[in-house]
Amino acid sequence: MKQLLSTTIRKYWNYMLSGLVLIGLAVVALSKIWVTENDLFLIKGQISSADYYVTKNTDYRGRPNNISEVIFYLYDQDHKFVIHRGIDRHFHCEKHQKIQQQLRRCDSAKVWIKKSDINNYQPEIYRLHANNTELVSIDDVKSEHRSEYSIYVIFGLMAIILPVLANYFSEENGTEVKESSEKGSY
């Protein structure tokens, strides 16, 4: 009985710990959603190169998953700018191909990143303009992070609440069983 109890507590603790990790990831995603124009830093420059890649990847179950990436560099900037998106089993992303083509045709580009990412080699892009055309908007970036946030919050709360409820109902059932067995022994 004591070993069963410690195994059960350990299992609940693991679920709750994973729930807390998911809630932590939700907070990180939320910080990306709350970005405003005042939080962004503008970097201007001429495009030195712009490339489009599709990288094959496998998820934790071994299923193939492709990632579309546009990678570009600006002259006199020590940053690698990457726009990426999971495209499942597709072999191209038209939106990314158009961005890469427009970057190759333009003279200069404006990239907005978070002020806190200035020293990062690969900062996250929140806005991108090439020849006064908006290629990536802050609203697009925020909407991607909203779905991440929702998923993390839902699964995080489930991982925390379900073990607590299961423990509560198992304790409730356990006391009823003890009371009924005691009544029968009289």
C-alpha positions in Angstrom: 0.0 0.0 0.0 2.8 2.4 0.9 4.7 1.7 -2.3 1.4 2.2 -4.4 0.9 5.5 -2.6 4.4 6.7 -3.4 4.2 5.6 -7.0 0.8 7.4 -7.4 2.2 10.6 -5.8 5.3 10.5 -8.0 3.1 10.1 -11.1 0.9 13.0 -10.1 4.0 15.1 -9.4 5.4 14.3 -12.8 2.1 15.4 -14.5 2.0 18.6 -12.4 5.6 19.4 -13.2 5.1 18.9 -16.9 2.0 21.2 -16.6 4.1 23.9 -15.0 6.7 23.6 -17.8 3.9 24.0 -20.4 2.5 27.1 -18.5 6.1 28.5 -18.5 6.2 28.0 -22.3 2.8 29.8 -22.5 4.3 32.7 -20.6 7.2 32.9 -23.2 4.6 32.8 -26.0 2.6 35.5 -24.3 5.6 37.8 -24.1 5.9 37.5 -27.9 2.2 38.3 -28.3 2.4 41.5 -26.2 5.1 43.0 -28.3 4.3 46.6 -29.4 5.8 48.9 -31.9 7.7 50.7 -29.1 9.4 47.4 -28.2 10.9 47.0 -31.7 14.3 48.1 -33.0 14.7 49.0 -36.7 17.6 47.6 -38.7 18.1 49.0 -42.3 20.5 47.7 -44.9 21.2 46.3 -48.3 20.5 42.6 -48.9 23.7 40.6 -49.3 22.0 37.3 -49.9 18.5 35.7 -49.6 17.9 32.0 -49.9 14.9 29.7 -49.6 15.2 26.2 -48.1 12.9 23.3 -47.2 14.5 21.2 -44.5 13.3 17.7 -43.9 12.7 16.8 -40.2 11.1 14.1 -38.2 8.9 14.6 -35.2 9.2 12.6 -31.9 7.0 9.9 -33.4 9.2 9.4 -36.5 6.8 11.1 -38.9 8.3 13.3 -41.6 7.8 17.0 -41.2 9.2 19.7 -43.5 10.2 23.2 -42.4 10.2 26.1 -44.9 12.9 28.8 -44.3 13.9 32.1 -45.8 17.4 33.1 -44.7 18.8 36.5 -45.5 21.7 38.7 -44.5 22.2 42.4 -44.6 25.5 44.1 -45.4 27.3 45.5 -42.4 25.0 43.6 -40.0 26.1 40.7 -37.9 22.7 39.0 -37.9 21.3 36.0 -39.6 17.6 36.7 -40.3 15.4 33.6 -40.6 11.7 33.4 -41.4 10.5 29.8 -40.8 7.3 27.8 -40.7 6.4 24.1 -40.4 4.8 23.0 -43.6 4.1 19.3 -42.6 4.6 17.1 -45.6 4.4 19.8 -48.3 7.5 20.5 -50.3 7.3 24.3 -50.7 5.7 27.4 -49.2 4.5 29.9 -51.8 4.5 32.7 -49.3 8.2 32.1 -48.4 9.2 31.7 -52.0 7.6 35.1 -52.8 9.4 36.7 -49.8 12.7 35.3 -51.0 12.1 36.5 -54.6 11.2 40.0 -53.4 14.2 40.2 -51.2 16.5 39.3 -54.1 14.9 42.0 -56.3 15.0 44.8 -53.8 17.8 47.3 -53.1 17.3 47.6 -49.3 15.3 46.1 -46.5 14.0 47.2 -43.1 13.8 44.6 -40.4 12.2 45.1 -37.0 13.3 43.0 -34.1 12.8 43.2 -30.3 15.2 45.6 -28.6 16.2 42.7 -26.3 17.3 40.6 -29.3 19.8 43.2 -30.7 22.8 41.1 -29.5 21.4 37.8 -30.7 22.9 36.5 -33.9 19.5 35.1 -35.1 16.9 37.5 -33.8 13.2 36.9 -34.3 11.7 39.1 -37.0 8.5 41.0 -36.2 8.2 43.1 -39.3 10.0 43.1 -42.7 9.8 45.7 -45.4 11.5 45.5 -48.8 11.2 48.4 -51.2 8.4 49.9 -49.1 6.4 46.7 -49.3 5.5 44.9 -46.1 6.5 41.3 -46.4 6.0 40.2 -42.8 3.7 42.1 -40.4 3.7 42.2 -36.6 0.1 40.9 -36.7 1.2 37.8 -38.6 3.9 37.0 -36.1 1.5 37.6 -33.1 -1.2 35.3 -34.6 1.3 32.5 -34.9 2.3 32.9 -31.2 -1.4 33.1 -30.2 -2.0 29.5 -31.3 1.1 28.4 -29.5 0.0 30.2 -26.4 -3.5 28.6 -26.5 -2.1 25.1 -26.9 0.4 25.5 -24.0 -2.2 26.9 -21.7 -4.8 24.2 -22.4 -2.4 21.3 -22.1 -0.6 22.9 -19.1 -3.8 23.4 -17.2 -5.0 19.9 -18.0 -1.7 18.4 -16.8 -2.1 20.3 -13.5 -5.8 20.0 -12.9 -6.5 16.4 -14.0 -4.1 14.7 -11.5 -5.5 16.9 -8.7 -9.1 15.9 -9.6 -8.1 12.2 -10.0 -6.4 12.3 -6.6 -9.5 14.0 -5.0 -11.9 11.5 -6.4 -9.7 8.6 -5.6 -9.5 9.8 -1.9 -13.2 10.3 -1.9 -13.9 6.8 -3.2 -11.3 5.4 -0.8 -13.1 6.8 2.3 -16.5 5.6 1.1 -15.0 2.1 0.8 -13.5 2.2 4.3 -16.8 3.4 5.8 -18.9 0.7 4.1 -16.5 -2.1 5.1 -16.5 -0.9 8.7 -20.3 -0.9 8.8 -20.4 -4.4 7.5 -18.1 -5.7 10.2 -20.5 -4.8 13.0 
